[in-house]
Amino acid sequence: MKHLIILASVMFLNIIATGQNFGEIHGKVIDEHGEPLPGLNVYTQSSSGEIMATTNLDGRYKLKPLNPGIYTLNFSFMGYDTHRLTDINVDPDKINILKKVQMTRSATDIPEVIIFTYTDPLIDPEETSRVTMRASDIKSNSRRTSLVDMIGSMKSDVKKGTDGELYFRGSRTGAVQYNIDGVKMGANAARIPSSAIGSISIYTGGLPAKYGDTTGGVVVIETKSYMDFYNASPRK
């Protein structure tokens, strides 16, 4: 019996791991002269612990895999002030490429912590068929009490039918695929409270390969994690 319990636990954890929709953060770090800064540590805190990367000879770094959510990046290098970039949104199945971070030399023996706030670009030319609504947008959405109504308001080619179902670009009934935290589920399973949602992404075309078995659209819902609540809470 003990062996069966252990085996079942391993299988359950494996299902969760393979079902996750991870994201990534890529970027580049330069010095005060605009030159790449290799060997610099970039790290962030996730629900599973600290994730760290080191810049290569070109000053580039990659942080992955990251559960969708809100992150704070720290940039640390000897002789330089520590730079901290907050409010970075990581979406499922997406690489967030940040602008260059320029480090500044420390004027004292004890480096200062310089804090910057990240802002999303207004337009993402690489994701014309995808729209994402994050927790901050959901909180202020007048349709947040109805998930279907809220999704239907995200893009003009997504309509709510008289039967209460969503139709993407004139698709047939039942052609919309729902994914919650990386697990494919039926439309009825998408009835979760808006306060528990970290982000909603909809695809109306150009679907990733793993969503390719549907003729309509795809709704990807990521629920909030502990780190989402922690990073979004006001702190001194």
Stockholm file with secondary structure:
# STOCKHOLM 1.0

chainA/1-236         MKHLIILASVMFLNIIATGQNFGEIHGKVIDEHGEPLPGLNVYTQSSSGEIMATTNLDGRYKLKPLNPGIYTLNFSFMGYDTHRLTDINVDPDKINILKKVQMTRSATDIPEVIIFTYTDPLIDPEETSRVTMRASDIKSNSRRTSLVDMIGSMKSDVKKGTDGELYFRGSRTGAVQYNIDGVKMGANAARIPSSAIGSISIYTGGLPAKYGDTTGGVVVIETKSYMDFYNASPRK
#=GR chainA/1-236 SS CHHHHHHHHHHHHHHHHHHCCCEEEEEEEECTTSCBCTTCEEEEEETTEEEEEECCTTSEEEEEEECSEEEEEEEECTTBCEEEEEEEEECTTCEEECCCEECCBCSSSSCCEEEEECCCCSCCTTCTTEEEEEHHHHHTCTTTTCHHHHHHTSCTTEEECTTSCEEETTCCTTCCEEEETTEEECGGGGCCCGGGEEEEEEESSSCCGGGTTCSSCEEEEEECCHHHHHHHSCCC
#=GC SS_cons         CHHHHHHHHHHHHHHHHHHCCCEEEEEEEECTTSCBCTTCEEEEEETTEEEEEECCTTSEEEEEEECSEEEEEEEECTTBCEEEEEEEEECTTCEEECCCEECCBCSSSSCCEEEEECCCCSCCTTCTTEEEEEHHHHHTCTTTTCHHHHHHTSCTTEEECTTSCEEETTCCTTCCEEEETTEEECGGGGCCCGGGEEEEEEESSSCCGGGTTCSSCEEEEEECCHHHHHHHSCCC
//
